[in-house]
Amino acid sequence: MSERVMPGRTDGLITLGAADALWVDLTAGSAVPTVSGAFTCSPAHARVGYVLLGGHVVTTVRASGGQWSVPEVEVRRAAAELNAVGMDRQDLVRIGPFRGAPRQECNEETPLRWRRRITEELQELGGPERAARREVGRPYHLAGIDWRQMLVEQTRDGAQRTWWLPRAVVRLLDAAEHTETQWLQAARIRQAGAAATEPPSHPRQARDADGRQTTSPEGPTASLRPYNKELEGQLYSVLSRKPGTSRRVAGWACAVCRTAPATVLDHCHEHGYVRAPLCQSCNTQERPDHLYSNDIRVANRYTRLFHTDTDDWLRHWHRCPGCRARTTLPLPHLAAWTAHIACRSLRPTHRAPRGRKPCGVLRVSWTGSQNAPRSCLLTVAVDFCPSGEHRVLARIPYREAAEQFRAWLAETAPAVAAAAGPDRLDGLPAQFRPVIADTSGKDLELF
């Protein structure tokens, strides 16, 4: 739909119906599917002053005739931002159901609360199959995005169902929730200021030069501040108990992707140090896929951790003083690196339409722990391989895996390697958690 034939356009404003049609038309080629009704169907909030489109807030205006409209330029800007989002449908993040509600869902200031909305609608309608058959005319959208087309259900142990969305969509919805919160906070501040200066008979209304009446103030959303090592060297067990920590974390941008708002405080489970605030998507990507306490499956997302975004993730892991002093990774991450990088040449392959494809699923387990490195042994295997299920590729002692990682780190991320080591802990508090020493050898060694 071009600007030349846009119906309902007046002084740059278009009606909600025309905006719906424009939104669908402009995002027809987007990797993220959209839906009509983004301005008129729940959870749209046109009558309270705004509508969410992707991660963008579009303000609504009530003209003198009582008709609701939105600026056409903002709709086009939101569509352009959504069209620029790339999406890998195989890169999934679990969104529920969980035993307890995630912390970010408890924010009552954010009407979107997309995780809770998806959970409620699926439980109410009995799953996505019934949701698709029941109330056909009702669009199920979140910030103008049709989540039904991307929702993936997986069944574990033949009973428990889990729901998954592509990582790009999770980041987009998290950003929309944060943008909405910031917009509402700015609106309350402006309304409070207007109430102090305007006559009490019209405390919540304002008119522009053309006489149009708005229900809430317009203003840019507050930008996220970058994380600059403000929490370095602090223990998670102490910091997590301090009042206001969650609110403080929400003010930072994710320390890895630097675009989405932070929702969690990531920390090292081996040493207890805080690493940095992360968004839910990056925190899920960083979490090892444990099958058991000493057994993990090496999923495809490790390609990003150790190939695409290697430098960012290595810097993030080495925000822990213990890991930085040892010049290694926590045991689950080191095990995944050993299987994914050090044993790459050992993995079986089979013919594929385009060359050869790695076969099966990598799995790595270990006996012992990093607290006793002499007795810790990593076992790398391939599950579901036609040439032999649960085929063992290699058994590597912990110390050998750590030495291989240090050599790879120096070659792959020399800046990270240069900042590591027991003599490179400058800038840390005078009293930090000590790294446990290995006293089983002739000399004291950090591990």
C-alpha positions in Angstrom: 0.0 0.0 0.0 1.6 3.2 -1.1 1.4 6.7 0.4 -0.5 7.9 -2.6 -3.6 5.7 -2.0 -3.4 5.6 1.8 -7.0 5.9 3.1 -7.9 7.9 6.2 -4.8 10.1 6.1 -5.0 13.6 7.5 -2.0 15.8 8.3 0.3 12.8 8.7 -2.2 10.9 10.8 -4.0 7.7 9.7 -6.9 5.9 11.3 -6.3 2.7 13.3 -7.9 0.6 10.5 -5.7 2.1 7.9 -2.6 1.7 10.2 -3.4 -2.0 10.5 -3.5 -2.4 6.8 -0.3 -0.5 6.3 1.5 -2.5 9.0 0.6 -5.8 7.4 1.5 -4.6 3.9 4.9 -3.1 5.0 5.9 -6.3 6.9 4.7 -8.8 4.4 8.3 -9.8 3.6 9.6 -9.7 7.1 11.3 -12.8 8.6 9.1 -12.3 11.7 5.4 -12.9 10.8 3.0 -10.2 11.7 -0.8 -10.1 12.0 -3.6 -7.7 11.4 -5.3 -6.1 14.4 -2.1 -4.8 15.9 -3.9 -1.5 16.6 -7.4 -2.6 17.4 -7.2 -6.0 19.1 -5.8 -6.9 22.5 -3.1 -6.5 23.7 -3.1 -3.1 21.8 -3.5 0.0 24.0 -4.7 2.6 21.6 -7.0 4.3 24.1 -4.3 4.7 26.7 -2.0 6.6 24.4 0.2 4.1 22.6 0.5 0.8 20.7 3.5 -1.6 20.6 4.8 -2.6 17.1 7.8 -4.9 17.5 10.2 -3.1 19.8 8.7 0.3 18.8 6.1 2.4 20.7 3.7 4.2 18.4 1.8 7.1 20.1 -2.0 7.4 19.5 -3.8 10.7 19.0 -7.5 11.4 19.5 -8.7 14.0 17.0 -11.4 16.6 17.8 -14.0 14.4 16.1 -13.3 11.6 18.6 -11.5 9.3 16.1 -8.3 7.6 17.1 -5.3 8.0 14.8 -1.6 7.3 14.7 1.3 9.1 12.9 1.9 7.3 9.7 5.7 7.9 9.8 5.9 6.0 13.1 4.2 3.0 11.7 6.6 3.0 8.8 9.6 3.4 11.1 8.4 0.4 13.2 7.9 -1.7 10.1 11.4 -0.8 8.8 12.9 -1.9 12.2 11.0 -5.2 12.2 12.0 -5.9 8.6 15.6 -5.6 9.5 15.4 -8.4 12.1 16.9 -11.7 11.0 15.6 -14.9 12.4 16.9 -18.5 12.6 13.9 -20.7 13.2 16.2 -23.5 14.5 17.7 -21.3 17.2 15.0 -21.7 19.9 14.6 -20.5 23.5 12.3 -22.2 26.0 9.6 -19.8 27.2 7.5 -22.2 29.4 5.9 -23.7 31.2 8.2 -23.3 34.2 7.8 -24.4 37.8 7.9 -20.8 39.0 7.2 -17.6 37.0 10.4 -15.8 35.8 11.2 -12.6 37.7 10.6 -10.4 34.7 7.0 -11.5 34.5 6.3 -10.1 37.9 6.6 -6.5 36.6 3.0 -5.3 36.8 4.1 -1.9 35.3 4.4 -3.6 31.9 0.9 -4.6 30.5 2.5 -6.6 27.7 4.0 -9.4 29.9 4.3 -11.5 26.9 5.4 -14.7 28.6 2.5 -14.6 30.9 0.1 -13.9 28.1 1.3 -16.8 26.0 1.1 -19.1 29.0 -2.5 -18.0 29.9 -3.8 -18.3 26.4 -2.3 -21.7 25.8 -3.6 -23.0 29.1 -7.0 -21.4 28.6 -7.4 -22.9 25.1 -5.7 -26.2 25.7 -2.6 -25.8 23.5 -1.8 -24.2 20.2 -3.9 -26.8 18.2 -7.1 -25.8 19.9 -6.0 -22.1 19.9 -5.8 -22.3 16.1 -9.2 -23.9 15.7 -11.1 -21.9 18.3 -12.1 -18.3 17.8 -10.7 -18.2 14.3 -11.4 -14.5 13.9 -9.5 -13.5 16.9 -5.9 -12.6 16.2 -3.3 -13.7 18.8 -0.6 -11.2 18.5 2.1 -9.6 20.7 3.4 -6.2 19.7 2.0 -6.9 16.2 3.8 -10.2 15.9 1.9 -13.4 15.2 3.5 -15.8 17.8 1.4 -18.8 16.8 3.2 -19.2 13.5 6.6 -19.5 15.4 5.6 -21.4 18.5 7.2 -24.8 18.8 5.9 -27.5 21.2 8.2 -30.2 22.4 7.3 -33.3 24.4 9.7 -34.7 26.9 9.3 -38.2 28.4 6.0 -38.6 26.5 4.2 -36.3 28.9 5.6 -32.9 29.7 5.1 -30.3 27.0 7.4 -27.3 26.7 7.0 -24.1 24.5 9.8 -22.5 22.5 10.2 -19.4 20.3 13.1 -18.3 18.0 15.8 -16.4 19.9 15.4 -13.3 17.7 11.7 -13.1 18.6 12.4 -13.5 22.3 14.8 -10.6 22.1 12.3 -8.5 20.2 9.5 -9.1 22.7 11.9 -8.5 25.7 12.9 -5.2 24.0 9.2 -4.3 23.5 8.4 -5.0 27.1 11.3 -2.8 28.3 10.4 0.0 25.8 6.8 -0.1 27.1 8.0 0.2 30.7 10.2 3.2 29.9 7.4 4.9 27.9 4.9 4.5 30.8 7.4 5.9 33.3 8.1 8.9 31.0 4.4 9.4 30.6 3.8 9.5 34.3 6.6 12.0 34.9 5.2 14.3 32.2 1.6 13.9 33.4 2.8 14.8 36.9 4.5 17.9 35.6 1.5 18.9 33.5 -0.8 18.4 36.5 1.3 20.9 38.5 1.1 23.6 35.9 -2.3 23.1 34.2 -5.8 24.0 35.6 -7.2 21.2 37.7 -10.3 20.9 35.5 -8.2 19.3 32.7 -5.2 17.6 34.4 -4.6 14.8 31.9 -5.4 16.5 28.6 -3.3 18.5 26.2 -3.9 20.1 22.9 -1.6 20.8 20.0 -1.6 23.8 17.6 -4.3 22.2 15.4 -6.6 21.5 18.3 -6.1 17.8 18.4 -6.4 16.3 21.9 -3.9 13.7 23.2 -4.4 11.4 26.1 -0.8 11.0 27.1 2.5 12.8 26.4 4.9 11.9 23.7 8.5 11.5 24.4 11.6 9.4 23.6 12.0 6.3 25.6 14.8 6.2 28.1 17.9 4.6 26.7 19.7 1.7 28.3 23.1 2.4 29.9 26.0 0.1 28.9 27.5 -2.1 31.6 31.0 -0.9 32.5 32.2 -3.4 35.1 30.2 -1.8 38.0 29.7 -5.1 39.7 33.1 -6.7 39.0 34.6 -8.7 41.8 31.3 -8.9 43.8 29.8 -12.2 45.0 26.4 -13.1 43.7 25.3 -14.6 47.0 25.8 -11.1 48.6 24.6 -8.9 45.8 21.4 -10.9 45.1 20.2 -10.3 48.6 20.5 -6.5 48.4 17.3 -4.6 48.0 16.9 -2.9 44.6 19.3 -5.2 42.7 16.6 -6.3 40.2 15.6 -2.7 39.5 19.3 -1.8 39.0 19.9 -4.7 36.7 16.9 -3.7 34.5 18.6 -0.3 33.8 21.5 -1.9 31.9 21.8 -3.2 28.4 22.8 -6.8 28.0 26.5 -7.0 28.4 26.9 -9.5 25.5 24.5 -8.5 22.8 24.4 -4.8 24.0 20.9 -4.3 22.4 18.3 -6.0 24.6 17.5 -4.9 28.2 19.1 -7.0 30.9 16.8 -9.1 33.0 19.1 -11.4 35.0 22.4 -11.2 36.8 24.7 -13.9 35.4 27.3 -15.4 37.7 30.0 -18.1 37.8 28.7 -21.2 39.5 32.2 -22.4 40.3 33.5 -19.3 42.0 30.4 -17.4 42.9 31.4 -14.1 41.3 29.0 -11.9 39.4 29.8 -11.7 35.7 27.4 -9.1 34.2 23.7 -8.4 33.6 22.3 -10.3 30.6 19.1 -10.4 28.7 17.0 -13.6 29.0 18.0 -14.7 25.5 21.8 -14.5 26.1 21.5 -16.1 29.5 19.7 -19.1 28.0 22.3 -19.3 25.2 25.1 -19.3 27.7 23.5 -22.0 30.0 24.9 -25.5 29.4 22.4 -28.1 28.2 22.7 -30.5 31.1 21.4 -34.0 30.7 22.7 -34.9 34.2 24.8 -33.0 36.7 28.0 -34.2 35.0 26.7 -34.8 31.4 25.9 -32.1 28.8 24.7 -32.2 25.2 26.6 -29.9 22.9 23.9 -28.2 20.9 24.2 -26.1 17.7 24.2 -22.9 19.7 27.8 -23.6 20.8 28.7 -22.6 17.2 27.9 -19.0 18.2 29.7 -19.3 21.6 32.9 -20.6 20.1 32.8 -19.3 16.5 30.5 -16.4 15.5 30.6 -14.4 18.7 33.7 -16.0 20.4 35.4 -12.8 21.5 32.3 -11.5 23.3 31.6 -14.7 25.1 35.2 -15.3 26.2 35.3 -11.8 27.6 32.1 -12.4 29.4 33.2 -15.7 31.0 36.5 -14.1 32.1 34.6 -11.4 34.0 34.8 -13.9 36.8 38.1 -13.4 38.6 38.5 -17.1 39.4 38.1 -18.1 35.7 40.4 -15.3 34.6 43.1 -16.3 37.1 43.0 -19.9 35.9 42.8 -18.9 32.2 40.2 -21.4 31.6 36.4 -21.9 31.7 34.0 -23.4 34.2 34.0 -27.1 33.9 30.7 -27.5 31.8 31.8 -24.8 29.4 35.3 -26.3 29.1 33.8 -29.7 28.5 31.6 -28.3 25.7 34.6 -26.5 24.2 36.6 -29.7 24.3 33.9 -31.6 22.4 33.1 -28.8 20.0 36.6 -27.6 19.1 39.4 -29.9 20.3 37.6 -33.1 19.1 36.2 -31.6 15.9 38.4 -33.7 13.6 37.3 -36.9 15.4 33.6 -36.5 14.9 32.1 -38.9 12.2 30.6 -37.4 9.1 28.2 -38.7 6.4 27.3 -37.7 2.9 24.9 -34.8 2.4 23.6 -32.9 -0.6 26.3 -30.2 -0.1 29.5 -32.1 0.9 29.6 -34.0 4.2 27.7 -33.3 7.4 28.7 -34.0 11.0 26.8 -37.0 12.2 24.9 -37.6 15.4 24.8 -35.3 18.5 27.9 -34.5 20.6 27.8 -35.3 24.2 30.5 -34.9 26.9 30.5 -36.2 30.4 33.1 -36.1 33.2 34.2 -37.9 36.3 35.4 -36.0 39.3 35.5 -32.2 39.3 37.7 -29.2 38.8 38.5 -29.3 42.5 40.6 -32.5 41.9 42.0 -31.9 38.4 44.4 -34.9 38.5 41.4 -37.3 38.7 39.0 -35.4 36.5 38.4 -37.0 33.1 36.3 -35.7 30.2 34.7 -38.3 27.9 33.5 -37.0 24.4 30.9 -39.2 22.6 28.5 -39.1 19.7 24.9 -40.1 20.3 22.6 -41.4 17.5 25.4 -42.1 15.0 24.6 -44.8 12.4 28.1 -46.1 12.7 27.6 -46.8 16.4 25.3 -45.2 19.0 27.0 -43.6 22.0 30.3 -43.9 20.2 33.2 -42.6 22.3 35.5 -40.3 20.5 38.1 -39.4 23.1 38.9 -39.4 26.8 40.8 -36.3 27.8 42.2 -35.5 31.3 41.1 -32.1 32.7 44.6 -30.6 32.8 45.2 -31.5 29.1 41.8 -30.0 28.1 42.7 -26.8 30.1 46.1 -26.6 28.4 44.5 -27.0 24.9 42.0 -24.3 25.8 44.8 -21.8 26.8 46.7 -22.4 23.6 43.4 -21.9 21.6 42.5 -18.8 23.6 45.9 -17.2 22.9 45.4 -17.7 19.2 41.7 -16.9 18.9 41.3 -14.0 21.4 44.8 -12.7 22.3 43.4 -9.7 24.1 41.4 -11.9 26.4 44.4 -14.2 26.9 46.7 -11.3 27.7 44.3 -10.1 30.5 44.2 -13.6 32.1 46.5 -15.3 34.5 47.1 -15.1 38.3 49.3 -12.0 37.9 46.7 -10.1 35.9 44.1 -9.4 38.6 44.6 -5.6 38.7 41.6 -3.5 39.5 39.9 -6.0 41.8 38.9 -5.4 45.4 41.6 -6.1 47.9 39.6 -9.0 49.5 38.1 -11.2 46.8 37.2 -14.8 46.9 40.5 -16.8 46.7 41.0 -19.4 43.9 41.4 -22.8 45.5 45.0 -24.1 45.1 45.8 -27.7 43.9 48.1 -29.1 46.6 48.3 -32.6 45.1 51.4 -31.7 43.0 54.9 -30.7 43.9 54.1 -27.0 43.5 51.0 -25.0 44.3 49.1 -24.5 41.1 45.9 -22.6 40.2 43.3 -24.6 38.4 
